[in-house]
Amino acid sequence: MSELPKIIQLDASDERWLAFVMSMPQANIFHHPVWVNLLAECYNYRPFVVALLDEGDRICAGLPILEVNSFLTGKRWGSLPFTDYCSPLYRDLSAFESLTQGLVGLSQEKHNPRIEVRWELPACPSIHSYSHYIQHTVNINQDVESISKSFHRTQRQNIKTAEKNGIQIERGENLDTLRVFYHLHCLTRRRQGVPVQPWRFFELLLNKVIEKGSGFILLAYKADQCLAAGLFLHWQQALIYKYAASDDSDQDLRPNHLLTWTAIRWGCENGYKIFDFGRTDLENQGLRTFKTRWGANEIPLTYSMVSEKSPRPTNGRITSLMNRIIRNSPPWVCRLAGELLYRHVG
């Protein structure tokens, strides 16, 4: 029998993990301890890191994890809830494979739950992979003019339309800006028929990430009316468009296009290499078209479940019913649903 890899569990704030993350060029804000600890504090999850050590007891691979204990959805380990993706970090492919073996071993230990990884793991009988989403990224490690030429002509025209219509973009990192964003965010989530995140989550995001210099909010105004908003996270090489929100009226003024272009331009001018639009449902062709017209690369986003048993399919009828209820209810229903249910479904 081959010897199992040396796997340990670290505190999410362990300095060794932060040092390892900072040494990995592919790491982004979702690997940073601040993100996993923020989610843990907001939703009462247990944060930790599964790390692989080499012969010198140095981390050579690892993955941040949150333990979710829910009376509605059961106990599970997730990397990471409320995160579009979180790739394992590793020095080489051998370390990646050993980390995967270690995750399989942990899932087979008594009392340990299934492990959900929002990335593709190497093939293994105990790993079940599925893909319901698309990831969109734009390479922005070039000059602004070259990037703008890579856009579809309709996007360039929409940017000009917004400018001609007097759309103004404001940037903020304070509580007042967050309140304006959250108002539009609640309207957007209600239109989509999904619960909105608790206000406390965005307060923590402001205090622990945005005010520390790893995020900002953009607001698109026509006169005194805010028509669109975006919340962006950035660290190392990636600028991530985490949350988009908008008023349903006056979208013919194209506020979202000028807002997006402002963010891309800022990322380019400040040395970022990747602009990440986040994930999109495979079936959402309209949003996929919007993102690809910015020159975004479209890549299938594969998630993995480490478990002896195949995961159960989600109940689409329950989700569809909840969508209809939220869309046809007062705004407070959307917020209350988020306060009561959000931590259970991450």
N, C-alpha and C positions, 0 to 999 in steps of 0.2 A: 504494500500500500504506500502510495506516495505521501510525503509529508505535507500537511496542510500549510498554506501560507500563514505568516505571522500577522494575524489580524488583531487590532485592539480598538477599543472605543474611547474616544477622547471627548472631553468637554468641548462644546462648540466654540468657547472663547480661549481655548488653549493656544498659547503663543506659537507653538510648533505648527499648528494648522494654519494660522495666519501667515507665518513665514513661508510655508509651502505654497499657499494660494498666491501670494505675491510673487513667487518665483515662476509661476505658470503663465505664459503670455495669453493662453486661451481662456484663462479664468475671467469671470465677469462679476458683477455685483451680487449675483445669486449665490456665488461660492463664498462670499465674504461673511465672516461671523455676524456682522451687523444685521444682515438680512434674515438669517435663520433665527437669531435671537429676537428680532422684532416680531416675527411670526409666532414664536414660542410665547412671548410676553402677551401678545394680543389675544391669542386663541387658547392659551393654557396648554401648550404642547410641551413635550420633553425634547430638548435639542441635544444632539450629540453628533460626532463624526466617526464613521467607520474608516480606519486608516490601515494601510499596509506598510509594514516596516521592512527595511532591507537588513542586511547582516550587521550594519553599523547602527541599527535602531533609528534610522532616519526615515521619515515618511517618503515613500516613493509612489504612493497612490492613495486616493481617498475620496470620500463622498459625504457631504453633510446630510443629516437625516433628522426628521421630526417624528416623534411617536405620538400618534393620534389615538386617543382613548374615547370612543363615542358610544353612548348607549343606542344610537340610531344606526351607525354604520360600522360598529365594531372596532377592534383594535388593529392597527396597522402601522408600519413604518413607511414614511413617504419622503422622497427626495425630488422635489420638495412640494408640499401643498401650496396652492395659490401662486405657482411659479410655472411659466410656460415650458421651461426645460431646465434641467440641471445636469450637465454632463459630468461623469466621473473625471477626475484629474489624475494624470499618471505620467511618469517619466518615460516609459516605453511600453510597447504592446505586451510584453511579458508581464509587466506590473499590472496592466489593465486586466489581463486574463486571470492573474492571481487574485486580484481584488474581487473579480466576479466569482471565482471559486469560494472566496471567503464569505461573500454575501449569501451564496447558496448554502454554505455550511451553517451560517447564522440562522437562516430561515428554517433549517432542519432541527435546530436545537429546541428542546422542550421549553414551552412558554413563550417563545419568540413568534411574532406574527408574520404575515406575509409582508413582502417588501416591494413597494412601488417605486420604480426609478423612471423619471421622465427623460429617458434617453435610451438608445439601443444598446443592449448588452450582447456579448458574444453568445452564439447559439449553445443551448444546453437543455436537456430534458426538463429541468426544473424552472426554465425561464420561458415565459409566454409573452410574445411581443405583439403589438398592435399599433396601427397608425390611423388616427382619425383627423389629424391636423397637418397643416403646412406651415413651415417657417419661412419668413421672407427677410432677407438681409441685402443691404446695399453696400458695396465697397466704396468708401469715401476717402481713401488715402491718395487723393489727387487734388488738383486745384478746383476751385468752385466752378469755374467756367466749364471745365471738362465734364464735371458731374452733371451740370444742368443740361448739357448737350446729350447726355445719355437718357434723359427723360423722354417719354412719349410726347409727341407734339401737343396732345390734348392737355397734359399736365402743365406744360409751359404756358399754354393759352389760359388755363384756369388760374395760374399764378398772376398773370397779367390782368385777368378779369377782377380778381380780388383787389389788386393794387388800384385799378381804375375806379373801383367802387368804394374806395376810401377805407378799406379794412386796415386796421392798425393792430400790430402784435405787441403785447406787453409781456414782459418776463417778470416772474416773482418767486421769492423763496420764503414768504411769510404767511401768517395765519389768515390775513384778509384775502390773499390770492387763493389760498387753499379753500376757503369758504365759497368763493365764486366757482372754482373748479368743481367742488363737491355738489353744489346745486345742479350744475349741468350734468354731472355724473349720475345723480339720482334720476334725472329726467331720462337720460339715455338708457339706464338699466331698466327702468319701467317700460320704455318702448320695446326693449328686447325681451321683457318678460322674465327677468332674472333678479334675484335678491341683490341688494347693494351691500357692499362691505360696510361694517360698522364705522362710524365716524372715528372711533378710537384708533382704528388701523391707520387712517390717514394722518391723525395727529402724531402717532408714533413715527410714521414715515417722514413727516416734516421734521420732527425733533431729532431723529437718529440718523437720517440719511440726507435729506435736502439741506437742512441747516448746517450739516457737516461738510457740504461741498460736493456731494455725489448725486445731485438731482436738482431739477427746477421745474417750474410750471410755466407754460405759455398760454396766454389768453388772446383770443381774436375778437376785437371790438369793431362795431359799426356805431359811431357816435358813442352813446353811453351804454349800449346794449352789448353784452358778451354773447357771441354766437357760437363759439367753439373753444375748447380747452384741451390741453394735452399735458400729461405728467410724464417726465422723462427721468431715467436713471442712467448714470454713467460712472464707469470705473475701468481702469486699465485701458483696453483698446476699444471697448464697445459703448456706444450710446444707444439706449434702449427706449423705445416708445412704449411705455408700460400701460398707460391708460389714456383713452381718447373719449371725449365727451362733446356733445353739441346740442344746441337748440334745434328743434325740427324746422323752425321757420327761417326764411332768408338764406337757405343753403345755396340758392342760385347765385349768391354773391361770392361763393367759393372760399369761405373763411378757412376751412380745413386745409385747403391746398397751400395757402400762404403760410399757415401755421407750420405745416409739415416742412415746407421749403426752408423756413426760418430755422427750424431745428437741425435739418441736414446741413445747412450752411454753417451753423455754429459748430457742429461736430467736425466738419472739415477744417474750419479755421483754428480749432483748438486741438488738432492732432489726433483725433480719433480715426480708427481705420474701418470700423463697421457701424452702420446704422441698422439697428434691428427693429423691424416692425412687429416682432412677436408672432404668436401663432394665429392661425386662421382655420376655421372648420373647413374640411374638404368640400362640403356642399355649398359654402358661401362664395359663390362665383363672383358676385359683385364686389365684395371686399378683396378677393384675390386679384381681380382685375385692377382695382384701385392701387394696390401695392406693387404689382408687377409693372405698372406704367411709370413707376419711379425708378425703373431699372433694377428692381429687386430680383435676386435669385430665389427661385421657389424650390424648396427642399422638403421632402416628406419628413415629418417629425414623428419618430417612432418611440413609443413608451414600452417599458418592460415590467413584467410582474414576476418576482421571484417567489415561487410557491409550488408545493407538490401538486396542488389542484389547479385546474384552469380557472381563471377568474370568471365570475358570473357576468353575463351581459347586463347592462343598465336597463332599467325599465323606462322605455321611451314614452309610454303612455302617462306615467306619473309626471315626468318632466314636462310633457306637452300640456297637461292639465295645470300645473303650476304656472307655466308661461301665460296661459290664458287668464288665470285668476289675477296675476300681477298686472298684466296689461289693462285689465278692466276694473281695477281697484284704485282707490285714492293713493297718492304717493307714500303716505305713511305705512301702507301695507308692505310696499317694497322694502322700506327701511326696517320695519319690524321683522320681516322674514329674514333679513340679513342678520339682525341682532340675535335672533333665536336659532337660526339654522346654519349660519355660515361656517362655523368651526367644525361642523359635522361632515361637510362635503368637500373639504379641501383636497 
